[in-house]
Amino acid sequence: MLIFKIIKPNNILYIYSSREQRENARLISRNRNLPNRDVLHSILSRDNSLQFITRDKHFDRLKYITISKKPEDFI
């Protein structure tokens, strides 16, 4: 994958979700009719001060959690 040519293995950070984050994502997912995993990824991005990069349109509806950027905006 192209991303692994850009990112060096020593710069990869593994993030784990808490029970509270998963429950919060589940509630938002139900209320906004969005995939639970998309909501959880937004929450994890926000809580870990990470830049979220995606082309998935669902994240346009999650801008109040975290702002996502397209890959071409990042590079």
N, C-alpha and C positions, 0 to 999 in steps of 0.2 A: 504494500500500500504506500501511496505517496506520503501520507502523514508520517510514517516511520522513517522516511528519508529526511524529513525535516526535524523531527523530534528525536533527541538522543535518549537512549534507554535510561540513563541516569537522571533524566528530568521528568520521568513519569511519576505521578503522585497517585496513590491508591486512596480512594475516599469511600467511607462506609456510611450508610444511612442509619439514623437513630430511629427508634420506635416512634417518637414524636414526629419526626419528619415524614415517615411513611404514613402515619395516621392523618397528618395534615394534607398530604398529597391525595390520599384517598377521598377525603371530604371535598377538596377543591375539584377533583376529577368528577365526582358525582354531580356537584352543583353546576359545573360549567360544561359538562358533557365532553370531557377531554380524556385522552388516554392517561391512565394513572402513571405510567412510566415517564411520560413527557412532563407531567407536573412534578414528579419526584426529581427529575434531572434539573428542572428550573430551581427548585428549592435547594438542591445540593450546590448548584452553581452560586446561588446567592449566599448561602451560609458559609461557603468556603472562599468567597471573594474571587471567583474564577470567571473568566470570559467564556461565554457560551457561544459556540459556533455551530450553526445548523442551517439547513435549507427547509426544514419542516415548517409548514404553515401554522401548525398548532401553537407554536411559540409566539406568534404574533398576538395571540389571545392571552399570553402569560407575561406581558411586558411589565405588569405591576409587581411581578416577582423578580424577574431578571430580564435584561435587554439582551437579545440574541443578535449575532452578526452572521452574515454570510461568509463563506470561506474567502471569497475575493476581497471582502472588506478587511479581513484580518491580515492577509499577506502583503 
